[in-house]
Amino acid sequence: MTDYSGGVELPANGKAPAGETGLASRLFNRRVGGMLLKNTAVSSAVFLVGLAVLWGLVQWGRMQAVPAAAIGFLTSNSLHYALGRSWIFRGTDRAIGSGYLIFLVNAGVGMAITILLFAALLKWTAIHYLVARVIVSVFAGLAMFVLNAVLNFRQV
């Protein structure tokens, strides 16, 4: 199967064998672009769920914004795994249990990025907490997509 976006010859399953091409050439092609678009749709939907949890905990639960962001993040990421496994990375050979465990480890990396950048924006800027959360999500989301596509679901 030829990947016309980069000229890399891929096997019939569409996956480049590990170590045969550089990570950049494995990430920047149409197939992975399609997965990124699906991931963006799922991420956006579950992000709204996470924002709703954050808003509800802060406004109704009178919780501090940073721990509420962590709870919202974990809630949305559990939903993201289910949708990601069934739609974005369909056909993965990773077992469900180990895949979820790796997804949670990757989510931990994403959470660290999210909470550290979120706390920094709240401390050093006048940005509203919901706007800060949106800004931070772009960086954390891209990092998590790459980790899951390459290490967890092994689709890149």
WOSULDA-V314871 format. One record per pair of residues at least 12 apart in sequence whose ideal C-beta (glycine too) atoms are under 8 Angstrom apart, sorted by the first residue. I is the first residue (numbers start at 1). J is the second residue. If there is no record, write none. Layout:
i->I j->J
i->I j->J
This chain:
i->1 j->14
i->3 j->29
i->3 j->30
i->3 j->31
i->4 j->30
i->5 j->28
i->5 j->29
i->5 j->30
i->5 j->33
i->6 j->25
i->6 j->28
i->6 j->29
i->8 j->21
i->8 j->25
i->8 j->26
i->8 j->29
i->10 j->31
i->13 j->91
i->14 j->31
i->15 j->154
i->15 j->155
i->15 j->156
i->16 j->156
i->23 j->150
i->23 j->156
i->26 j->150
i->26 j->156
i->27 j->146
i->27 j->149
i->27 j->150
i->27 j->156
i->32 j->149
i->32 j->155
i->32 j->156
i->35 j->88
i->35 j->89
i->35 j->145
i->35 j->149
i->35 j->155
i->35 j->156
i->36 j->145
i->38 j->87
i->38 j->88
i->39 j->84
i->39 j->88
i->39 j->141
i->39 j->145
i->40 j->141
i->42 j->80
i->42 j->83
i->42 j->84
i->42 j->87
i->42 j->88
i->43 j->80
i->43 j->137
i->43 j->141
i->43 j->145
i->45 j->83
i->46 j->76
i->46 j->77
i->46 j->79
i->46 j->80
i->46 j->83
i->47 j->76
i->47 j->137
i->47 j->141
i->49 j->72
i->49 j->75
i->49 j->76
i->49 j->79
i->50 j->72
i->50 j->73
i->50 j->75
i->50 j->76
i->50 j->77
i->51 j->72
i->51 j->130
i->51 j->133
i->51 j->134
i->52 j->72
i->53 j->68
i->53 j->71
i->53 j->72
i->53 j->75
i->53 j->76
i->54 j->68
i->54 j->69
i->54 j->71
i->54 j->72
i->54 j->129
i->54 j->130
i->54 j->133
i->55 j->130
i->57 j->71
i->57 j->72
i->58 j->129
i->65 j->122
i->65 j->129
i->66 j->115
i->66 j->118
i->66 j->119
i->66 j->122
i->69 j->114
i->69 j->115
i->69 j->118
i->69 j->129
i->69 j->133
i->70 j->111
i->70 j->115
i->73 j->107
i->73 j->110
i->73 j->111
i->73 j->114
i->73 j->115
i->74 j->107
i->74 j->111
i->77 j->103
i->77 j->104
i->77 j->107
i->77 j->110
i->77 j->111
i->81 j->99
i->81 j->100
i->81 j->103
i->81 j->104
i->84 j->103
i->84 j->148
i->84 j->153
i->85 j->99
i->85 j->153
i->88 j->153
i->89 j->148
i->89 j->149
i->89 j->152
i->89 j->153
i->89 j->155
i->91 j->155
i->92 j->152
i->92 j->153
i->92 j->154
i->92 j->155
i->93 j->154
i->94 j->152
i->94 j->153
i->94 j->154
i->99 j->152
i->99 j->153
i->102 j->148
i->102 j->151
i->102 j->152
i->103 j->148
i->103 j->152
i->106 j->144
i->106 j->147
i->106 j->148
i->106 j->151
i->106 j->152
i->107 j->144
i->109 j->143
i->109 j->144
i->109 j->147
i->110 j->140
i->110 j->141
i->110 j->143
i->110 j->144
i->110 j->147
i->111 j->140
i->113 j->136
i->113 j->139
i->113 j->140
i->113 j->143
i->114 j->133
i->114 j->136
i->114 j->137
i->114 j->140
i->117 j->135
i->117 j->136
i->117 j->139
i->117 j->140
i->118 j->132
i->118 j->133
i->118 j->136
i->121 j->135
i->121 j->136
